[in-house]
Amino acid sequence: MNICVIGTGYVGLVTGACFAEFGMRVTCVDKDRAKIASLERGAMPIYEPGLETVVSRNVREGRLSFTSDAASAIRSSLVIFIAVQTPSRESDGGTDLAAVEAVSREIGRTIEEYKVIVTKSTVPVGTSDFVCGWIEDELVKAGKKTRFSVASNPEFLREGAAIGDFMRPDRVVIGAADEQAMAILKDLYRPLYLNETPFVLTNVPTAELIKYAANAFLATKISFINEMANYCEIVGGDVQAVARGIGLDRRIGPKFLHAGPGFGGSCFPKDTRSAAYFGRAAGIPFEIIESVIRVNEKQRLRMVDKIEKALGGALDGKTIAILGLSFKPETDDMRDAPSVDILRGLIARGVRVQAFDPVAMSRAKEVLPDILYCEDSYDACKGADAVVLMTEWNCFRMLELDRIKDQMRQPLMIDLRNVYLPSSLHEAGFDYVSVGR
């Protein structure tokens, strides 16, 4: 089966590479000619463990190709995945569908025979109806009566673990309005269907909503445990024990109960804002989601206050080492990373920031140009009044504490991810501050 994936970001590139790994002939499309040229040279535009290996193997074996010629890829494919960016609108938090509309209209101008058009990008409920309308509009303009189907197949890929999530997913969700489209998509996913992966086969609006419901629920767990952490700090509780105590309840589960500076990345902030917007627009506000967003925003600002308090209430003129910048480990993604708001807050209070991240510094420079980027963790700690562990990369879990202490003005660690045991830091001679303990 020939398919094309329009958009070569995290979702599109991983989707295309993994379908090629299943044996499909895949063409990945992007209007950015420089990105396509880079991919053809074997250079990945994103950091994702294992992706370069999968891409290079399938290019070499002739199943995966890249082009900026969308029309040619559309004509030669039976299934067309739309995997373009759907950012939040600054004005109201709703989803900007301009890129989806542009691709849909290109499809309408191009198709001459039956196609299945699948929204892979995270889009609000009802977007597939818009896609259908945009394609129909272009067909009418061209005087064509080409038949097509529009379906929804949301992605559930975690950055840093996307290849495994695609190849061994918890579930595959397919929403389609007709049996032919459903049959084609089930056939496309046959390697997983035969492997007893759970499939949720439903209508299009339900499939669109499932992704938002999943992300909103996970974000709720994060904001909930962060509020518990803040309360633990007042009453002398241990949020990690609280999380374990409730996480052992199988109705709750242990995942996403790690206190910290709040959630970030390309999905949770955007998707919660979008869900809040379309809930309000429908006259049924999602009160829980609205609260989750507020809690997350406050948590980031609370981290600035926590750092200031740990330094005796004065930040002006202080030098702080920051370990980790990306919103989570195993990615270079800086989109909505908590580090951005926290560091801007510190800089506004007169802090000199020295930072190190294993892979995200080149992207961080685009949004945080006014900090010093260092060669490694120890370089970042030279002359620092405090070291803040921002992102829980594995390389920060076993730091040489004596070496760090010798390079700092004072031995103070502020651990925003609760990576270390308080006792081990105290034994090493550090003043130690964490979250909810």
C-alpha positions as CSV (number, residue, x, y, z in Angstrom):
1,M,0.0,0.0,0.0
2,N,1.3,3.5,-0.9
3,I,0.7,6.2,1.7
4,C,1.9,9.7,2.2
5,V,2.4,11.7,5.4
6,I,2.2,15.5,5.0
7,G,4.3,17.1,7.7
8,T,7.7,15.9,9.0
9,G,7.6,17.1,12.6
10,Y,7.6,14.7,15.6
11,V,4.4,13.0,14.6
12,G,4.7,13.0,10.8
13,L,8.3,11.8,10.6
14,V,7.9,9.0,13.2
15,T,4.6,7.9,11.6
16,G,6.1,7.7,8.2
17,A,9.2,5.9,9.3
18,C,7.3,3.3,11.3
19,F,4.8,2.6,8.6
20,A,7.8,2.0,6.3
21,E,9.2,-0.3,8.9
22,F,5.9,-2.3,8.6
23,G,6.6,-2.7,4.9
24,M,4.5,0.2,3.4
25,R,5.8,2.5,0.7
26,V,5.8,5.9,2.4
27,T,6.4,9.4,1.0
28,C,6.9,12.1,3.7
29,V,6.0,15.5,2.5
30,D,7.0,19.0,3.8
31,K,6.9,22.4,2.2
32,D,10.2,23.2,3.9
33,R,12.7,22.4,1.1
34,A,15.7,22.8,3.4
35,K,14.2,20.2,5.8
36,I,13.5,17.8,3.0
37,A,17.1,18.2,1.7
38,S,18.4,17.6,5.2
39,L,16.3,14.4,5.5
40,E,17.5,13.2,2.2
41,R,21.1,13.6,3.5
42,G,20.1,11.5,6.5
43,A,20.1,14.4,9.0
44,M,17.2,14.3,11.5
45,P,15.5,17.6,12.2
46,I,14.6,16.4,15.7
47,Y,16.2,14.4,18.5
48,E,14.3,11.2,19.0
49,P,16.1,8.0,20.2
50,G,16.1,5.3,17.5
51,L,14.6,7.5,14.8
52,E,17.7,8.0,12.7
53,T,18.3,4.2,12.5
54,V,14.7,3.5,11.4
55,V,14.7,6.3,8.8
56,S,18.1,5.3,7.3
57,R,17.2,1.6,7.0
58,N,13.9,2.3,5.2
59,V,15.4,4.9,2.9
60,R,18.1,2.4,2.0
61,E,15.7,-0.3,1.4
62,G,13.5,1.9,-0.8
63,R,10.3,2.0,1.3
64,L,10.7,5.6,2.6
65,S,11.3,8.8,0.6
66,F,11.0,12.6,1.1
67,T,9.7,15.3,-1.1
68,S,8.3,18.9,-1.2
69,D,6.1,18.0,-4.1
70,A,2.8,17.4,-2.3
71,A,0.7,16.9,-5.4
72,S,2.9,14.1,-6.7
73,A,2.8,12.3,-3.3
74,I,-0.9,12.7,-3.0
75,R,-1.6,11.3,-6.5
76,S,0.5,8.2,-5.9
77,S,-1.0,7.3,-2.5
78,L,-4.2,5.6,-1.4
79,V,-4.0,7.0,2.2
80,I,-3.0,10.5,3.0
81,F,-2.1,11.4,6.6
82,I,-2.3,15.1,7.7
83,A,0.4,15.6,10.3
84,V,1.0,19.3,10.2
85,Q,1.4,21.6,13.2
86,T,-1.8,22.7,15.0
87,P,-0.6,25.4,17.4
88,S,-2.6,27.3,19.9
89,R,-4.0,30.7,19.0
90,E,-2.5,33.4,21.3
91,S,-5.8,35.2,21.5
92,D,-8.0,32.5,23.0
93,G,-6.2,29.2,23.3
94,G,-8.1,27.6,20.5
95,T,-6.4,25.6,17.8
96,D,-5.0,27.3,14.7
97,L,-6.1,25.1,11.8
98,A,-4.5,27.1,9.0
99,A,-2.0,24.5,8.1
100,V,-4.7,21.7,8.1
101,E,-6.8,23.9,5.8
102,A,-3.9,24.5,3.4
103,V,-3.2,20.8,3.1
104,S,-6.8,19.9,2.7
105,R,-7.3,22.4,-0.1
106,E,-4.1,21.0,-1.8
107,I,-5.6,17.5,-1.6
108,G,-8.9,18.8,-3.1
109,R,-7.1,20.4,-6.0
110,T,-5.0,17.3,-6.7
111,I,-7.1,14.1,-6.2
112,E,-8.5,12.4,-9.3
113,E,-9.5,9.0,-7.7
114,Y,-10.6,7.7,-4.4
115,K,-8.4,8.5,-1.4
116,V,-8.7,8.2,2.4
117,I,-7.6,11.4,4.1
118,V,-6.6,10.9,7.8
119,T,-6.1,13.5,10.4
120,K,-3.1,12.5,12.5
121,S,-2.5,15.9,14.0
122,T,-4.3,16.6,17.2
123,V,-7.3,18.6,16.1
124,P,-10.5,19.7,17.9
125,V,-13.8,17.8,17.5
126,G,-15.4,18.7,14.2
127,T,-12.2,19.3,12.3
128,S,-12.7,16.3,10.0
129,D,-16.0,18.0,8.9
130,F,-14.0,21.1,8.1
131,V,-11.4,19.0,6.2
132,C,-14.2,17.4,4.2
133,G,-15.7,20.8,3.4
134,W,-12.3,22.3,2.3
135,I,-11.7,19.3,0.0
136,E,-15.2,19.5,-1.4
137,D,-14.9,23.2,-2.0
138,E,-11.8,22.7,-4.2
139,L,-13.4,19.8,-6.0
140,V,-16.4,22.0,-6.9
141,K,-14.1,24.8,-8.1
142,A,-12.3,22.3,-10.4
143,G,-15.6,20.8,-11.6
144,K,-14.6,17.3,-10.2
145,K,-16.7,14.7,-8.5
146,T,-13.9,12.6,-7.0
147,R,-15.0,10.4,-4.1
148,F,-13.0,10.4,-0.9
149,S,-13.2,9.5,2.8
150,V,-12.1,11.5,5.8
151,A,-11.0,9.6,9.0
152,S,-9.4,10.3,12.3
153,N,-6.4,8.4,13.7
154,P,-5.0,10.3,16.6
155,E,-1.4,9.7,17.7
156,F,-0.3,8.7,21.2
157,L,3.5,9.1,20.8
158,R,5.6,10.2,23.8
159,E,8.6,12.2,22.8
160,G,11.7,10.2,23.8
161,A,9.8,6.9,23.3
162,A,7.9,7.5,20.1
163,I,9.3,4.6,18.1
164,G,8.4,2.1,20.8
165,D,5.0,3.7,21.2
166,F,4.2,3.3,17.5
167,M,5.5,-0.2,17.2
168,R,4.0,-1.5,20.5
169,P,1.1,0.9,21.3
170,D,-1.3,0.6,24.2
171,R,-4.1,1.0,21.6
172,V,-4.9,2.2,18.1
173,V,-7.9,4.5,17.7
174,I,-9.6,4.8,14.3
175,G,-12.6,6.9,13.6
176,A,-14.3,6.6,10.2
177,A,-17.7,7.4,8.7
178,D,-17.8,4.6,6.1
179,E,-16.9,0.9,6.0
180,Q,-14.4,1.2,3.1
181,A,-12.2,3.7,4.9
182,M,-12.4,1.7,8.1
183,A,-11.3,-1.5,6.2
184,I,-8.4,0.3,4.5
185,L,-7.1,1.7,7.8
186,K,-7.5,-1.7,9.6
187,D,-5.5,-3.2,6.8
188,L,-2.8,-0.5,7.1
189,Y,-2.5,-1.4,10.8
190,R,-2.6,-5.1,10.2
191,P,0.8,-5.9,11.7
192,L,-0.5,-4.5,15.0
193,Y,-4.0,-5.9,14.6
194,L,-2.5,-9.4,14.2
195,N,-0.3,-8.8,17.2
196,E,-3.4,-8.4,19.4
197,T,-3.0,-4.7,20.0
198,P,-6.3,-3.3,21.3
199,F,-8.2,-1.3,18.6
200,V,-10.9,1.3,19.3
201,L,-13.0,1.5,16.2
202,T,-15.5,4.3,16.4
203,N,-16.9,7.4,14.6
204,V,-14.9,10.4,13.7
205,P,-15.9,12.8,16.5
206,T,-15.3,10.2,19.2
207,A,-11.8,9.5,17.8
208,E,-11.0,13.2,17.8
209,L,-12.1,13.6,21.4
210,I,-10.3,10.5,22.7
211,K,-6.9,12.2,22.3
212,Y,-8.0,15.3,24.2
213,A,-9.6,13.3,26.9
214,A,-6.4,11.2,27.4
215,N,-4.0,14.2,27.5
216,A,-6.3,16.2,29.8
217,F,-6.6,13.3,32.2
218,L,-2.9,12.8,32.4
219,A,-2.3,16.6,32.8
220,T,-4.9,16.5,35.6
221,K,-2.9,13.8,37.5
222,I,0.3,16.0,37.2
223,S,-1.5,19.2,38.5
224,F,-3.1,17.2,41.3
225,I,0.1,15.8,42.6
226,N,1.8,19.2,42.4
227,E,-1.0,20.7,44.5
228,M,-0.4,17.8,47.0
229,A,3.3,18.6,46.9
230,N,2.7,22.2,47.8
231,Y,0.5,21.2,50.7
232,C,3.1,18.7,51.9
233,E,5.6,21.4,52.2
234,I,3.4,23.3,54.6
235,V,2.4,20.3,56.8
236,G,5.7,18.4,56.7
237,G,4.4,15.6,54.4
238,D,6.4,13.6,51.8
239,V,4.7,13.9,48.4
240,Q,6.6,10.8,47.1
241,A,5.1,8.7,49.8
242,V,1.7,10.2,49.0
243,A,2.1,9.4,45.3
244,R,3.2,5.8,46.1
245,G,0.3,5.4,48.6
246,I,-2.3,6.4,46.1
247,G,-0.5,5.0,43.0
248,L,-0.7,1.5,44.4
249,D,-4.4,1.7,44.1
250,R,-5.0,0.0,40.8
251,R,-7.9,2.4,40.1
252,I,-5.4,5.3,40.1
253,G,-2.1,3.8,39.1
254,P,1.5,5.2,39.6
255,K,2.1,7.0,36.3
256,F,2.1,10.8,36.1
257,L,2.2,11.2,39.9
258,H,5.7,12.8,40.0
259,A,5.7,16.3,41.6
260,G,7.8,19.0,39.9
261,P,7.7,22.3,38.1
262,G,4.6,21.5,36.0
263,F,4.0,19.9,32.6
264,G,5.2,21.2,29.3
265,G,6.0,20.2,25.8
266,S,4.1,20.2,22.5
267,C,1.0,18.3,23.7
268,F,-0.3,18.8,27.2
269,P,-0.3,22.7,27.4
270,K,-1.7,23.0,23.9
271,D,-4.3,20.3,24.2
272,T,-5.6,21.4,27.6
273,R,-5.9,25.0,26.3
274,S,-7.7,23.8,23.2
275,A,-10.1,21.5,25.1
276,A,-10.9,24.4,27.5
277,Y,-11.6,26.6,24.5
278,F,-13.9,24.3,22.6
279,G,-15.7,23.4,25.9
280,R,-16.4,27.0,26.5
281,A,-17.4,27.5,22.8
282,A,-19.9,24.7,23.2
283,G,-21.4,26.2,26.3
284,I,-20.1,23.3,28.5
285,P,-16.9,24.5,30.1
286,F,-14.5,21.8,31.3
287,E,-14.1,23.2,34.8
288,I,-11.5,20.6,35.8
289,I,-9.3,21.3,32.7
290,E,-9.6,25.0,33.3
291,S,-8.3,24.4,36.9
292,V,-5.5,22.1,35.6
293,I,-4.2,24.9,33.4
294,R,-4.3,27.5,36.2
295,V,-2.5,25.1,38.6
296,N,0.2,24.4,36.0
297,E,0.9,28.1,35.3
298,K,1.1,28.9,39.1
299,Q,3.5,25.9,39.6
300,R,6.1,27.4,37.3
301,L,6.0,30.7,39.1
302,R,6.1,29.0,42.4
303,M,9.4,27.4,41.4
304,V,10.9,30.9,41.0
305,D,9.8,31.8,44.5
306,K,11.1,28.5,45.8
307,I,14.6,29.2,44.4
308,E,14.5,32.8,45.8
309,K,13.6,31.5,49.2
310,A,16.3,28.9,49.2
311,L,18.8,31.7,48.5
312,G,17.7,33.7,51.4
313,G,15.1,35.9,49.7
314,A,17.5,37.8,47.4
315,L,18.3,36.9,43.8
316,D,19.8,40.0,42.3
317,G,23.4,39.4,41.5
318,K,23.3,35.6,42.1
319,T,24.7,33.0,39.7
320,I,22.6,29.9,39.3
321,A,23.5,26.7,37.5
322,I,20.7,25.0,35.6
323,L,20.9,21.3,34.7
324,G,18.4,20.4,32.0
325,L,16.4,22.7,29.7
326,S,14.1,20.5,27.6
327,F,10.6,19.9,29.0
328,K,11.5,16.2,29.6
329,P,14.4,13.8,29.2
330,E,15.2,12.2,25.8
331,T,14.1,15.1,23.7
332,D,15.4,18.4,22.5
333,D,11.9,19.9,22.5
334,M,11.7,23.3,24.2
335,R,8.1,24.0,23.4
336,D,6.3,25.2,26.5
337,A,9.1,23.9,28.6
338,P,8.8,24.9,32.3
339,S,12.5,26.0,32.2
340,V,11.6,28.9,29.9
341,D,9.2,30.5,32.3
342,I,11.3,29.8,35.3
343,L,14.5,31.1,33.8
344,R,12.8,34.2,32.5
345,G,11.5,34.8,36.0
346,L,15.0,34.3,37.5
347,I,16.6,36.6,34.9
348,A,13.9,39.3,35.6
349,R,15.0,39.2,39.3
350,G,18.7,39.8,38.4
351,V,20.0,36.2,38.2
352,R,23.0,35.2,36.0
353,V,22.1,31.8,34.6
354,Q,24.7,29.1,33.5
355,A,23.0,26.1,31.9
356,F,23.7,22.7,30.5
357,D,21.5,20.2,28.7
358,P,22.7,17.1,26.8
359,V,20.8,17.8,23.6
360,A,18.5,20.8,23.8
361,M,20.9,23.8,24.0
362,S,20.8,24.7,20.3
363,R,17.0,24.9,20.5
364,A,17.1,26.6,23.9
365,K,19.2,29.4,22.5
366,E,16.3,30.4,20.2
367,V,14.0,31.1,23.2
368,L,16.6,31.8,26.0
369,P,19.4,33.8,24.3
370,D,20.5,35.7,27.5
371,I,22.0,32.8,29.4
372,L,25.5,31.2,29.4
373,Y,25.5,27.8,27.8
374,C,28.1,25.5,29.3
375,E,30.1,22.4,28.2
376,D,28.9,20.0,30.9
377,S,27.2,19.9,34.3
378,Y,30.4,20.7,36.1
379,D,31.2,23.7,33.9
380,A,27.7,25.1,34.6
381,C,28.3,24.8,38.4
382,K,31.5,26.9,38.4
383,G,31.1,29.9,40.7
384,A,27.4,29.2,41.2
385,D,25.4,30.2,44.3
386,A,23.0,27.3,43.7
387,V,22.5,24.5,41.3
388,V,18.9,23.8,40.1
389,L,18.1,20.4,38.6
390,M,15.4,21.3,36.1
391,T,15.1,18.2,33.9
392,E,15.7,14.6,35.1
393,W,18.2,13.4,32.4
394,N,20.0,10.2,33.4
395,C,23.3,12.0,33.3
396,F,22.3,14.1,36.2
397,R,21.3,11.2,38.5
398,M,24.8,10.3,39.6
399,L,26.7,13.6,39.7
400,E,30.1,13.8,41.4
401,L,28.8,15.8,44.3
402,D,32.2,16.6,45.9
403,R,33.4,18.0,42.5
404,I,30.3,20.2,42.2
405,K,30.6,21.4,45.8
406,D,34.3,22.4,45.2
407,Q,33.3,24.6,42.2
408,M,30.3,26.4,43.8
409,R,30.3,29.5,46.0
410,Q,28.0,27.6,48.4
411,P,26.7,24.0,48.3
412,L,23.0,24.5,47.6
413,M,21.0,22.1,45.3
414,I,17.4,22.9,44.4
415,D,16.0,19.6,42.9
416,L,12.8,20.4,41.0
417,R,12.5,16.7,40.0
418,N,13.1,15.0,43.3
419,V,15.9,12.9,41.7
420,Y,18.1,12.7,44.9
421,L,17.5,11.5,48.4
422,P,17.7,14.3,50.9
423,S,19.9,12.2,53.2
424,S,22.5,11.7,50.4
425,L,22.8,15.4,49.7
426,H,23.0,16.3,53.4
427,E,25.7,13.7,53.9
428,A,27.6,15.3,50.9
429,G,27.5,18.6,52.7
430,F,24.8,20.3,50.6
431,D,21.8,22.3,51.6
432,Y,19.1,20.6,49.7
433,V,15.6,21.7,48.6
434,S,13.2,19.6,46.7
435,V,9.4,19.6,45.8
436,G,6.9,18.4,48.3
437,R,9.4,16.8,50.7
